[in-house]
Amino acid sequence: MVLRLSLFVVLAALAGAASASSPDAWSAFRAEVRSACLAAARAQGMTNPEVVTHPFGSQSYGIAVLREGDDKRICVFNKATKAVELT
């Protein structure tokens, strides 16, 4: 009985992780990070920066690099609060 319960818990966790990391979910995540980082960069005076978004970010943050000419900035997107900070 304990073995079956343990197996169920492990399989349920794996199923949840797999659905959370579907290609469509990651694509939507990158689009959200890109949009939020672009808005923050434009608010700080960048007009049309190139944006390179990390495909997955870290466990807690989405990360992007913004570049416009010699101006380069790192954007950190908090996955929980949706807050954005630029360096």
PDB file of N, CA, C and O in Angstrom, chain B, residues numbered from 101:
ATOM      1  N   MET B 101       0.824  -1.196   0.000  1.00  0.00           N
ATOM      2  CA  MET B 101       0.000   0.000   0.000  1.00  0.00           C
ATOM      3  C   MET B 101       0.873   1.267   0.000  1.00  0.00           C
ATOM      4  O   MET B 101       0.613   2.207  -0.752  1.00  0.00           O
ATOM      5  N   VAL B 102       1.887   1.279   0.833  1.00  0.00           N
ATOM      6  CA  VAL B 102       2.775   2.436   0.899  1.00  0.00           C
ATOM      7  C   VAL B 102       3.506   2.609  -0.438  1.00  0.00           C
ATOM      8  O   VAL B 102       3.688   3.729  -0.915  1.00  0.00           O
ATOM      9  N   LEU B 103       3.918   1.493  -1.031  1.00  0.00           N
ATOM     10  CA  LEU B 103       4.596   1.555  -2.324  1.00  0.00           C
ATOM     11  C   LEU B 103       3.684   2.138  -3.395  1.00  0.00           C
ATOM     12  O   LEU B 103       4.122   2.960  -4.201  1.00  0.00           O
ATOM     13  N   ARG B 104       2.435   1.727  -3.411  1.00  0.00           N
ATOM     14  CA  ARG B 104       1.490   2.269  -4.398  1.00  0.00           C
ATOM     15  C   ARG B 104       1.254   3.757  -4.181  1.00  0.00           C
ATOM     16  O   ARG B 104       1.204   4.528  -5.139  1.00  0.00           O
ATOM     17  N   LEU B 105       1.111   4.158  -2.932  1.00  0.00           N
ATOM     18  CA  LEU B 105       0.906   5.572  -2.624  1.00  0.00           C
ATOM     19  C   LEU B 105       2.129   6.381  -3.045  1.00  0.00           C
ATOM     20  O   LEU B 105       1.988   7.456  -3.627  1.00  0.00           O
ATOM     21  N   SER B 106       3.321   5.878  -2.759  1.00  0.00           N
ATOM     22  CA  SER B 106       4.553   6.571  -3.150  1.00  0.00           C
ATOM     23  C   SER B 106       4.650   6.696  -4.660  1.00  0.00           C
ATOM     24  O   SER B 106       5.001   7.755  -5.179  1.00  0.00           O
ATOM     25  N   LEU B 107       4.342   5.624  -5.358  1.00  0.00           N
ATOM     26  CA  LEU B 107       4.376   5.642  -6.813  1.00  0.00           C
ATOM     27  C   LEU B 107       3.383   6.653  -7.368  1.00  0.00           C
ATOM     28  O   LEU B 107       3.699   7.379  -8.311  1.00  0.00           O
ATOM     29  N   PHE B 108       2.194   6.705  -6.795  1.00  0.00           N
ATOM     30  CA  PHE B 108       1.187   7.668  -7.228  1.00  0.00           C
ATOM     31  C   PHE B 108       1.678   9.101  -7.044  1.00  0.00           C
ATOM     32  O   PHE B 108       1.510   9.936  -7.932  1.00  0.00           O
ATOM     33  N   VAL B 109       2.278   9.382  -5.901  1.00  0.00           N
ATOM     34  CA  VAL B 109       2.771  10.733  -5.620  1.00  0.00           C
ATOM     35  C   VAL B 109       3.861  11.121  -6.613  1.00  0.00           C
ATOM     36  O   VAL B 109       3.856  12.238  -7.131  1.00  0.00           O
ATOM     37  N   VAL B 110       4.789  10.216  -6.884  1.00  0.00           N
ATOM     38  CA  VAL B 110       5.865  10.501  -7.826  1.00  0.00           C
ATOM     39  C   VAL B 110       5.314  10.728  -9.232  1.00  0.00           C
ATOM     40  O   VAL B 110       5.713  11.675  -9.911  1.00  0.00           O
ATOM     41  N   LEU B 111       4.407   9.873  -9.666  1.00  0.00           N
ATOM     42  CA  LEU B 111       3.833  10.030 -11.007  1.00  0.00           C
ATOM     43  C   LEU B 111       3.022  11.320 -11.128  1.00  0.00           C
ATOM     44  O   LEU B 111       3.064  11.982 -12.165  1.00  0.00           O
ATOM     45  N   ALA B 112       2.297  11.673 -10.094  1.00  0.00           N
ATOM     46  CA  ALA B 112       1.523  12.918 -10.115  1.00  0.00           C
ATOM     47  C   ALA B 112       2.456  14.123 -10.207  1.00  0.00           C
ATOM     48  O   ALA B 112       2.171  15.077 -10.931  1.00  0.00           O
ATOM     49  N   ALA B 113       3.559  14.081  -9.482  1.00  0.00           N
ATOM     50  CA  ALA B 113       4.519  15.183  -9.525  1.00  0.00           C
ATOM     51  C   ALA B 113       5.149  15.298 -10.909  1.00  0.00           C
ATOM     52  O   ALA B 113       5.305  16.399 -11.436  1.00  0.00           O
ATOM     53  N   LEU B 114       5.507  14.166 -11.490  1.00  0.00           N
ATOM     54  CA  LEU B 114       6.097  14.193 -12.833  1.00  0.00           C
ATOM     55  C   LEU B 114       5.104  14.694 -13.870  1.00  0.00           C
ATOM     56  O   LEU B 114       5.479  15.441 -14.774  1.00  0.00           O
ATOM     57  N   ALA B 115       3.866  14.302 -13.755  1.00  0.00           N
ATOM     58  CA  ALA B 115       2.846  14.767 -14.701  1.00  0.00           C
ATOM     59  C   ALA B 115       2.659  16.274 -14.582  1.00  0.00           C
ATOM     60  O   ALA B 115       2.509  16.956 -15.596  1.00  0.00           O
ATOM     61  N   GLY B 116       2.665  16.799 -13.373  1.00  0.00           N
ATOM     62  CA  GLY B 116       2.532  18.236 -13.170  1.00  0.00           C
ATOM     63  C   GLY B 116       3.704  18.995 -13.739  1.00  0.00           C
ATOM     64  O   GLY B 116       3.527  20.043 -14.358  1.00  0.00           O
ATOM     65  N   ALA B 117       4.907  18.475 -13.534  1.00  0.00           N
ATOM     66  CA  ALA B 117       6.101  19.131 -14.062  1.00  0.00           C
ATOM     67  C   ALA B 117       6.106  19.105 -15.586  1.00  0.00           C
ATOM     68  O   ALA B 117       6.494  20.088 -16.217  1.00  0.00           O
ATOM     69  N   ALA B 118       5.689  18.018 -16.172  1.00  0.00           N
ATOM     70  CA  ALA B 118       5.678  17.919 -17.632  1.00  0.00           C
ATOM     71  C   ALA B 118       4.673  18.884 -18.241  1.00  0.00           C
ATOM     72  O   ALA B 118       4.963  19.514 -19.257  1.00  0.00           O
ATOM     73  N   SER B 119       3.515  19.008 -17.646  1.00  0.00           N
ATOM     74  CA  SER B 119       2.515  19.909 -18.216  1.00  0.00           C
ATOM     75  C   SER B 119       2.905  21.366 -18.023  1.00  0.00           C
ATOM     76  O   SER B 119       2.572  22.211 -18.854  1.00  0.00           O
ATOM     77  N   ALA B 120       3.609  21.673 -16.931  1.00  0.00           N
ATOM     78  CA  ALA B 120       4.016  23.045 -16.668  1.00  0.00           C
ATOM     79  C   ALA B 120       5.124  23.492 -17.613  1.00  0.00           C
ATOM     80  O   ALA B 120       5.322  24.690 -17.814  1.00  0.00           O
ATOM     81  N   SER B 121       5.839  22.548 -18.187  1.00  0.00           N
ATOM     82  CA  SER B 121       6.957  22.922 -19.040  1.00  0.00           C
ATOM     83  C   SER B 121       6.728  22.534 -20.504  1.00  0.00           C
ATOM     84  O   SER B 121       7.663  22.151 -21.207  1.00  0.00           O
ATOM     85  N   SER B 122       5.498  22.638 -20.942  1.00  0.00           N
ATOM     86  CA  SER B 122       5.205  22.344 -22.340  1.00  0.00           C
ATOM     87  C   SER B 122       5.820  23.430 -23.228  1.00  0.00           C
ATOM     88  O   SER B 122       6.048  24.547 -22.763  1.00  0.00           O
ATOM     89  N   PRO B 123       6.087  23.118 -24.485  1.00  0.00           N
ATOM     90  CA  PRO B 123       6.648  24.129 -25.389  1.00  0.00           C
ATOM     91  C   PRO B 123       5.790  25.397 -25.477  1.00  0.00           C
ATOM     92  O   PRO B 123       6.327  26.503 -25.542  1.00  0.00           O
ATOM     93  N   ASP B 124       4.482  25.245 -25.481  1.00  0.00           N
ATOM     94  CA  ASP B 124       3.609  26.419 -25.544  1.00  0.00           C
ATOM     95  C   ASP B 124       3.720  27.270 -24.282  1.00  0.00           C
ATOM     96  O   ASP B 124       3.702  28.499 -24.349  1.00  0.00           O
ATOM     97  N   ALA B 125       3.836  26.610 -23.138  1.00  0.00           N
ATOM     98  CA  ALA B 125       3.977  27.347 -21.875  1.00  0.00           C
ATOM     99  C   ALA B 125       5.285  28.126 -21.844  1.00  0.00           C
ATOM    100  O   ALA B 125       5.312  29.277 -21.409  1.00  0.00           O
ATOM    101  N   TRP B 126       6.377  27.503 -22.306  1.00  0.00           N
ATOM    102  CA  TRP B 126       7.662  28.206 -22.330  1.00  0.00           C
ATOM    103  C   TRP B 126       7.633  29.353 -23.334  1.00  0.00           C
ATOM    104  O   TRP B 126       8.216  30.407 -23.081  1.00  0.00           O
ATOM    105  N   SER B 127       6.978  29.167 -24.445  1.00  0.00           N
ATOM    106  CA  SER B 127       6.863  30.233 -25.440  1.00  0.00           C
ATOM    107  C   SER B 127       6.094  31.427 -24.875  1.00  0.00           C
ATOM    108  O   SER B 127       6.484  32.577 -25.074  1.00  0.00           O
ATOM    109  N   ALA B 128       5.012  31.144 -24.176  1.00  0.00           N
ATOM    110  CA  ALA B 128       4.220  32.211 -23.546  1.00  0.00           C
ATOM    111  C   ALA B 128       5.035  32.909 -22.459  1.00  0.00           C
ATOM    112  O   ALA B 128       4.962  34.129 -22.310  1.00  0.00           O
ATOM    113  N   PHE B 129       5.806  32.136 -21.704  1.00  0.00           N
ATOM    114  CA  PHE B 129       6.657  32.712 -20.660  1.00  0.00           C
ATOM    115  C   PHE B 129       7.683  33.669 -21.271  1.00  0.00           C
ATOM    116  O   PHE B 129       7.853  34.788 -20.787  1.00  0.00           O
ATOM    117  N   ARG B 130       8.369  33.229 -22.336  1.00  0.00           N
ATOM    118  CA  ARG B 130       9.364  34.091 -22.988  1.00  0.00           C
ATOM    119  C   ARG B 130       8.724  35.362 -23.535  1.00  0.00           C
ATOM    120  O   ARG B 130       9.316  36.437 -23.449  1.00  0.00           O
ATOM    121  N   ALA B 131       7.533  35.250 -24.090  1.00  0.00           N
ATOM    122  CA  ALA B 131       6.837  36.433 -24.611  1.00  0.00           C
ATOM    123  C   ALA B 131       6.495  37.400 -23.483  1.00  0.00           C
ATOM    124  O   ALA B 131       6.598  38.616 -23.649  1.00  0.00           O
ATOM    125  N   GLU B 132       6.090  36.864 -22.344  1.00  0.00           N
ATOM    126  CA  GLU B 132       5.760  37.717 -21.188  1.00  0.00           C
ATOM    127  C   GLU B 132       7.011  38.426 -20.675  1.00  0.00           C
ATOM    128  O   GLU B 132       6.966  39.623 -20.388  1.00  0.00           O
ATOM    129  N   VAL B 133       8.119  37.707 -20.558  1.00  0.00           N
ATOM    130  CA  VAL B 133       9.379  38.309 -20.111  1.00  0.00           C
ATOM    131  C   VAL B 133       9.813  39.383 -21.099  1.00  0.00           C
ATOM    132  O   VAL B 133      10.186  40.484 -20.693  1.00  0.00           O
ATOM    133  N   ARG B 134       9.769  39.075 -22.384  1.00  0.00           N
ATOM    134  CA  ARG B 134      10.179  40.028 -23.423  1.00  0.00           C
ATOM    135  C   ARG B 134       9.356  41.309 -23.354  1.00  0.00           C
ATOM    136  O   ARG B 134       9.903  42.411 -23.394  1.00  0.00           O
ATOM    137  N   SER B 135       8.050  41.159 -23.250  1.00  0.00           N
ATOM    138  CA  SER B 135       7.160  42.317 -23.201  1.00  0.00           C
ATOM    139  C   SER B 135       7.422  43.189 -21.974  1.00  0.00           C
ATOM    140  O   SER B 135       7.509  44.412 -22.082  1.00  0.00           O
ATOM    141  N   ALA B 136       7.547  42.554 -20.812  1.00  0.00           N
ATOM    142  CA  ALA B 136       7.775  43.306 -19.580  1.00  0.00           C
ATOM    143  C   ALA B 136       9.139  43.995 -19.604  1.00  0.00           C
ATOM    144  O   ALA B 136       9.271  45.136 -19.161  1.00  0.00           O
ATOM    145  N   CYS B 137      10.151  43.298 -20.121  1.00  0.00           N
ATOM    146  CA  CYS B 137      11.491  43.888 -20.182  1.00  0.00           C
ATOM    147  C   CYS B 137      11.559  45.035 -21.188  1.00  0.00           C
ATOM    148  O   CYS B 137      12.222  46.042 -20.939  1.00  0.00           O
ATOM    149  N   LEU B 138      10.879  44.886 -22.319  1.00  0.00           N
ATOM    150  CA  LEU B 138      10.830  45.978 -23.307  1.00  0.00           C
ATOM    151  C   LEU B 138      10.165  47.218 -22.727  1.00  0.00           C
ATOM    152  O   LEU B 138      10.643  48.336 -22.922  1.00  0.00           O
ATOM    153  N   ALA B 139       9.070  47.018 -22.021  1.00  0.00           N
ATOM    154  CA  ALA B 139       8.371  48.156 -21.416  1.00  0.00           C
ATOM    155  C   ALA B 139       9.277  48.876 -20.419  1.00  0.00           C
ATOM    156  O   ALA B 139       9.329  50.106 -20.404  1.00  0.00           O
ATOM    157  N   ALA B 140       9.990  48.120 -19.591  1.00  0.00           N
ATOM    158  CA  ALA B 140      10.896  48.730 -18.612  1.00  0.00           C
ATOM    159  C   ALA B 140      12.046  49.451 -19.305  1.00  0.00           C
ATOM    160  O   ALA B 140      12.435  50.542 -18.887  1.00  0.00           O
ATOM    161  N   ALA B 141      12.589  48.854 -20.356  1.00  0.00           N
ATOM    162  CA  ALA B 141      13.693  49.476 -21.085  1.00  0.00           C
ATOM    163  C   ALA B 141      13.246  50.770 -21.759  1.00  0.00           C
ATOM    164  O   ALA B 141      13.968  51.766 -21.735  1.00  0.00           O
ATOM    165  N   ARG B 142      12.079  50.755 -22.347  1.00  0.00           N
ATOM    166  CA  ARG B 142      11.566  51.977 -22.996  1.00  0.00           C
ATOM    167  C   ARG B 142      11.297  53.067 -21.966  1.00  0.00           C
ATOM    168  O   ARG B 142      11.499  54.250 -22.238  1.00  0.00           O
ATOM    169  N   ALA B 143      10.844  52.669 -20.791  1.00  0.00           N
ATOM    170  CA  ALA B 143      10.617  53.655 -19.722  1.00  0.00           C
ATOM    171  C   ALA B 143      11.928  54.295 -19.273  1.00  0.00           C
ATOM    172  O   ALA B 143      11.931  55.400 -18.731  1.00  0.00           O
ATOM    173  N   GLN B 144      13.037  53.598 -19.500  1.00  0.00           N
ATOM    174  CA  GLN B 144      14.349  54.137 -19.126  1.00  0.00           C
ATOM    175  C   GLN B 144      15.082  54.760 -20.316  1.00  0.00           C
ATOM    176  O   GLN B 144      16.272  55.061 -20.218  1.00  0.00           O
ATOM    177  N   GLY B 145      14.388  54.955 -21.431  1.00  0.00           N
ATOM    178  CA  GLY B 145      14.967  55.695 -22.545  1.00  0.00           C
ATOM    179  C   GLY B 145      15.446  54.889 -23.738  1.00  0.00           C
ATOM    180  O   GLY B 145      15.854  55.479 -24.739  1.00  0.00           O
ATOM    181  N   MET B 146      15.414  53.576 -23.673  1.00  0.00           N
ATOM    182  CA  MET B 146      15.779  52.786 -24.850  1.00  0.00           C
ATOM    183  C   MET B 146      14.603  52.853 -25.821  1.00  0.00           C
ATOM    184  O   MET B 146      13.449  52.749 -25.405  1.00  0.00           O
ATOM    185  N   THR B 147      14.887  53.024 -27.112  1.00  0.00           N
ATOM    186  CA  THR B 147      13.787  53.172 -28.061  1.00  0.00           C
ATOM    187  C   THR B 147      13.429  51.892 -28.796  1.00  0.00           C
ATOM    188  O   THR B 147      12.249  51.581 -28.958  1.00  0.00           O
ATOM    189  N   ASN B 148      14.438  51.142 -29.244  1.00  0.00           N
ATOM    190  CA  ASN B 148      14.164  49.920 -29.995  1.00  0.00           C
ATOM    191  C   ASN B 148      15.262  48.886 -29.731  1.00  0.00           C
ATOM    192  O   ASN B 148      16.015  48.540 -30.641  1.00  0.00           O
ATOM    193  N   PRO B 149      15.358  48.390 -28.494  1.00  0.00           N
ATOM    194  CA  PRO B 149      16.449  47.475 -28.183  1.00  0.00           C
ATOM    195  C   PRO B 149      16.239  46.082 -28.755  1.00  0.00           C
ATOM    196  O   PRO B 149      15.108  45.628 -28.930  1.00  0.00           O
ATOM    197  N   GLU B 150      17.349  45.414 -29.041  1.00  0.00           N
ATOM    198  CA  GLU B 150      17.323  43.992 -29.374  1.00  0.00           C
ATOM    199  C   GLU B 150      17.153  43.257 -28.044  1.00  0.00           C
ATOM    200  O   GLU B 150      17.805  43.606 -27.060  1.00  0.00           O
ATOM    201  N   VAL B 151      16.289  42.251 -28.005  1.00  0.00           N
ATOM    202  CA  VAL B 151      16.027  41.515 -26.769  1.00  0.00           C
ATOM    203  C   VAL B 151      16.352  40.046 -26.977  1.00  0.00           C
ATOM    204  O   VAL B 151      15.849  39.413 -27.906  1.00  0.00           O
ATOM    205  N   VAL B 152      17.196  39.510 -26.108  1.00  0.00           N
ATOM    206  CA  VAL B 152      17.501  38.084 -26.110  1.00  0.00           C
ATOM    207  C   VAL B 152      17.017  37.536 -24.774  1.00  0.00           C
ATOM    208  O   VAL B 152      17.543  37.882 -23.716  1.00  0.00           O
ATOM    209  N   THR B 153      16.012  36.681 -24.839  1.00  0.00           N
ATOM    210  CA  THR B 153      15.408  36.124 -23.633  1.00  0.00           C
ATOM    211  C   THR B 153      15.951  34.728 -23.380  1.00  0.00           C
ATOM    212  O   THR B 153      15.992  33.897 -24.288  1.00  0.00           O
ATOM    213  N   HIS B 154      16.367  34.470 -22.143  1.00  0.00           N
ATOM    214  CA  HIS B 154      16.813  33.121 -21.791  1.00  0.00           C
ATOM    215  C   HIS B 154      15.619  32.180 -21.948  1.00  0.00           C
ATOM    216  O   HIS B 154      14.516  32.529 -21.527  1.00  0.00           O
ATOM    217  N   PRO B 155      15.805  31.001 -22.537  1.00  0.00           N
ATOM    218  CA  PRO B 155      14.663  30.126 -22.829  1.00  0.00           C
ATOM    219  C   PRO B 155      13.834  29.727 -21.612  1.00  0.00           C
ATOM    220  O   PRO B 155      12.622  29.545 -21.727  1.00  0.00           O
ATOM    221  N   PHE B 156      14.469  29.589 -20.442  1.00  0.00           N
ATOM    222  CA  PHE B 156      13.733  29.097 -19.277  1.00  0.00           C
ATOM    223  C   PHE B 156      13.911  29.962 -18.036  1.00  0.00           C
ATOM    224  O   PHE B 156      13.087  29.891 -17.125  1.00  0.00           O
ATOM    225  N   GLY B 157      14.942  30.761 -17.975  1.00  0.00           N
ATOM    226  CA  GLY B 157      15.220  31.534 -16.781  1.00  0.00           C
ATOM    227  C   GLY B 157      15.710  30.631 -15.664  1.00  0.00           C
ATOM    228  O   GLY B 157      16.197  29.528 -15.912  1.00  0.00           O
ATOM    229  N   SER B 158      15.580  31.098 -14.450  1.00  0.00           N
ATOM    230  CA  SER B 158      15.923  30.281 -13.290  1.00  0.00           C
ATOM    231  C   SER B 158      14.621  29.806 -12.657  1.00  0.00           C
ATOM    232  O   SER B 158      13.544  30.016 -13.214  1.00  0.00           O
ATOM    233  N   GLN B 159      14.718  29.174 -11.508  1.00  0.00           N
ATOM    234  CA  GLN B 159      13.510  28.693 -10.848  1.00  0.00           C
ATOM    235  C   GLN B 159      12.586  29.852 -10.474  1.00  0.00           C
ATOM    236  O   GLN B 159      11.364  29.700 -10.492  1.00  0.00           O
ATOM    237  N   SER B 160      13.158  30.999 -10.138  1.00  0.00           N
ATOM    238  CA  SER B 160      12.353  32.130  -9.668  1.00  0.00           C
ATOM    239  C   SER B 160      12.279  33.307 -10.628  1.00  0.00           C
ATOM    240  O   SER B 160      11.405  34.162 -10.486  1.00  0.00           O
ATOM    241  N   TYR B 161      13.184  33.368 -11.607  1.00  0.00           N
ATOM    242  CA  TYR B 161      13.286  34.556 -12.440  1.00  0.00           C
ATOM    243  C   TYR B 161      13.373  34.242 -13.927  1.00  0.00           C
ATOM    244  O   TYR B 161      13.943  33.229 -14.334  1.00  0.00           O
ATOM    245  N   GLY B 162      12.801  35.126 -14.721  1.00  0.00           N
ATOM    246  CA  GLY B 162      13.037  35.151 -16.150  1.00  0.00           C
ATOM    247  C   GLY B 162      14.148  36.152 -16.390  1.00  0.00           C
ATOM    248  O   GLY B 162      14.269  37.131 -15.653  1.00  0.00           O
ATOM    249  N   ILE B 163      14.962  35.923 -17.410  1.00  0.00           N
ATOM    250  CA  ILE B 163      16.131  36.772 -17.637  1.00  0.00           C
ATOM    251  C   ILE B 163      16.219  37.122 -19.122  1.00  0.00           C
ATOM    252  O   ILE B 163      15.996  36.277 -19.989  1.00  0.00           O
ATOM    253  N   ALA B 164      16.546  38.378 -19.392  1.00  0.00           N
ATOM    254  CA  ALA B 164      16.731  38.819 -20.771  1.00  0.00           C
ATOM    255  C   ALA B 164      17.886  39.809 -20.819  1.00  0.00           C
ATOM    256  O   ALA B 164      18.201  40.472 -19.831  1.00  0.00           O
ATOM    257  N   VAL B 165      18.507  39.892 -21.982  1.00  0.00           N
ATOM    258  CA  VAL B 165      19.544  40.884 -22.241  1.00  0.00           C
ATOM    259  C   VAL B 165      18.989  41.829 -23.295  1.00  0.00           C
ATOM    260  O   VAL B 165      18.459  41.395 -24.318  1.00  0.00           O
ATOM    261  N   LEU B 166      19.115  43.120 -23.034  1.00  0.00           N
ATOM    262  CA  LEU B 166      18.650  44.134 -23.977  1.00  0.00           C
ATOM    263  C   LEU B 166      19.859  44.912 -24.471  1.00  0.00           C
ATOM    264  O   LEU B 166      20.743  45.271 -23.692  1.00  0.00           O
ATOM    265  N   ARG B 167      19.888  45.170 -25.783  1.00  0.00           N
ATOM    266  CA  ARG B 167      21.019  45.897 -26.357  1.00  0.00           C
ATOM    267  C   ARG B 167      20.519  46.860 -27.408  1.00  0.00           C
ATOM    268  O   ARG B 167      19.714  46.518 -28.274  1.00  0.00           O
ATOM    269  N   GLU B 168      21.027  48.084 -27.304  1.00  0.00           N
ATOM    270  CA  GLU B 168      20.730  49.112 -28.295  1.00  0.00           C
ATOM    271  C   GLU B 168      21.991  49.940 -28.463  1.00  0.00           C
ATOM    272  O   GLU B 168      22.320  50.763 -27.608  1.00  0.00           O
ATOM    273  N   GLY B 169      22.692  49.723 -29.556  1.00  0.00           N
ATOM    274  CA  GLY B 169      23.987  50.385 -29.752  1.00  0.00           C
ATOM    275  C   GLY B 169      24.960  49.923 -28.681  1.00  0.00           C
ATOM    276  O   GLY B 169      25.160  48.724 -28.488  1.00  0.00           O
ATOM    277  N   ASP B 170      25.562  50.880 -27.987  1.00  0.00           N
ATOM    278  CA  ASP B 170      26.499  50.547 -26.907  1.00  0.00           C
ATOM    279  C   ASP B 170      25.792  50.354 -25.566  1.00  0.00           C
ATOM    280  O   ASP B 170      26.430  49.969 -24.586  1.00  0.00           O
ATOM    281  N   ASP B 171      24.505  50.612 -25.510  1.00  0.00           N
ATOM    282  CA  ASP B 171      23.725  50.487 -24.270  1.00  0.00           C
ATOM    283  C   ASP B 171      23.272  49.035 -24.100  1.00  0.00           C
ATOM    284  O   ASP B 171      22.502  48.515 -24.907  1.00  0.00           O
ATOM    285  N   LYS B 172      23.757  48.399 -23.050  1.00  0.00           N
ATOM    286  CA  LYS B 172      23.385  47.011 -22.766  1.00  0.00           C
ATOM    287  C   LYS B 172      22.844  46.920 -21.349  1.00  0.00           C
ATOM    288  O   LYS B 172      23.391  47.517 -20.421  1.00  0.00           O
ATOM    289  N   ARG B 173      21.764  46.166 -21.195  1.00  0.00           N
ATOM    290  CA  ARG B 173      21.160  46.002 -19.870  1.00  0.00           C
ATOM    291  C   ARG B 173      20.695  44.567 -19.670  1.00  0.00           C
ATOM    292  O   ARG B 173      20.341  43.870 -20.620  1.00  0.00           O
ATOM    293  N   ILE B 174      20.705  44.152 -18.429  1.00  0.00           N
ATOM    294  CA  ILE B 174      20.173  42.847 -18.036  1.00  0.00           C
ATOM    295  C   ILE B 174      18.806  43.099 -17.407  1.00  0.00           C
ATOM    296  O   ILE B 174      18.643  44.006 -16.591  1.00  0.00           O
ATOM    297  N   CYS B 175      17.839  42.293 -17.793  1.00  0.00           N
ATOM    298  CA  CYS B 175      16.493  42.410 -17.243  1.00  0.00           C
ATOM    299  C   CYS B 175      16.190  41.153 -16.438  1.00  0.00           C
ATOM    300  O   CYS B 175      16.391  40.034 -16.910  1.00  0.00           O
ATOM    301  N   VAL B 176      15.706  41.353 -15.223  1.00  0.00           N
ATOM    302  CA  VAL B 176      15.328  40.247 -14.349  1.00  0.00           C
ATOM    303  C   VAL B 176      13.830  40.370 -14.080  1.00  0.00           C
ATOM    304  O   VAL B 176      13.354  41.408 -13.620  1.00  0.00           O
ATOM    305  N   PHE B 177      13.095  39.296 -14.375  1.00  0.00           N
ATOM    306  CA  PHE B 177      11.634  39.245 -14.275  1.00  0.00           C
ATOM    307  C   PHE B 177      11.265  38.248 -13.178  1.00  0.00           C
ATOM    308  O   PHE B 177      11.544  37.055 -13.301  1.00  0.00           O
ATOM    309  N   ASN B 178      10.642  38.733 -12.111  1.00  0.00           N
ATOM    310  CA  ASN B 178      10.241  37.863 -11.011  1.00  0.00           C
ATOM    311  C   ASN B 178       9.015  37.051 -11.437  1.00  0.00           C
ATOM    312  O   ASN B 178       7.963  37.622 -11.726  1.00  0.00           O
ATOM    313  N   LYS B 179       9.146  35.728 -11.476  1.00  0.00           N
ATOM    314  CA  LYS B 179       8.046  34.872 -11.930  1.00  0.00           C
ATOM    315  C   LYS B 179       6.830  34.947 -11.018  1.00  0.00           C
ATOM    316  O   LYS B 179       5.699  34.820 -11.487  1.00  0.00           O
ATOM    317  N   ALA B 180       7.044  35.150  -9.727  1.00  0.00           N
ATOM    318  CA  ALA B 180       5.930  35.175  -8.776  1.00  0.00           C
ATOM    319  C   ALA B 180       5.182  36.501  -8.779  1.00  0.00           C
ATOM    320  O   ALA B 180       3.951  36.527  -8.775  1.00  0.00           O
ATOM    321  N   THR B 181       5.940  37.620  -8.787  1.00  0.00           N
ATOM    322  CA  THR B 181       5.303  38.933  -8.664  1.00  0.00           C
ATOM    323  C   THR B 181       5.153  39.669  -9.983  1.00  0.00           C
ATOM    324  O   THR B 181       4.419  40.654 -10.065  1.00  0.00           O
ATOM    325  N   LYS B 182       5.846  39.196 -11.022  1.00  0.00           N
ATOM    326  CA  LYS B 182       5.868  39.834 -12.350  1.00  0.00           C
ATOM    327  C   LYS B 182       6.614  41.162 -12.342  1.00  0.00           C
ATOM    328  O   LYS B 182       6.543  41.912 -13.315  1.00  0.00           O
ATOM    329  N   ALA B 183       7.330  41.465 -11.259  1.00  0.00           N
ATOM    330  CA  ALA B 183       8.130  42.690 -11.173  1.00  0.00           C
ATOM    331  C   ALA B 183       9.364  42.560 -12.059  1.00  0.00           C
ATOM    332  O   ALA B 183       9.912  41.469 -12.222  1.00  0.00           O
ATOM    333  N   VAL B 184       9.799  43.691 -12.634  1.00  0.00           N
ATOM    334  CA  VAL B 184      10.943  43.707 -13.537  1.00  0.00           C
ATOM    335  C   VAL B 184      11.972  44.687 -12.975  1.00  0.00           C
ATOM    336  O   VAL B 184      11.631  45.760 -12.478  1.00  0.00           O
ATOM    337  N   GLU B 185      13.247  44.283 -13.070  1.00  0.00           N
ATOM    338  CA  GLU B 185      14.345  45.169 -12.712  1.00  0.00           C
ATOM    339  C   GLU B 185      15.379  45.129 -13.822  1.00  0.00           C
ATOM    340  O   GLU B 185      15.662  44.071 -14.385  1.00  0.00           O
ATOM    341  N   LEU B 186      15.939  46.290 -14.131  1.00  0.00           N
ATOM    342  CA  LEU B 186      17.003  46.400 -15.135  1.00  0.00           C
ATOM    343  C   LEU B 186      18.301  46.803 -14.451  1.00  0.00           C
ATOM    344  O   LEU B 186      18.301  47.565 -13.484  1.00  0.00           O
ATOM    345  N   THR B 187      19.417  46.273 -14.975  1.00  0.00           N
ATOM    346  CA  THR B 187      20.720  46.696 -14.457  1.00  0.00           C
ATOM    347  C   THR B 187      21.289  47.739 -15.388  1.00  0.00           C
ATOM    348  O   THR B 187      22.387  48.244 -15.153  1.00  0.00           O
TER     349      THR B 187
END
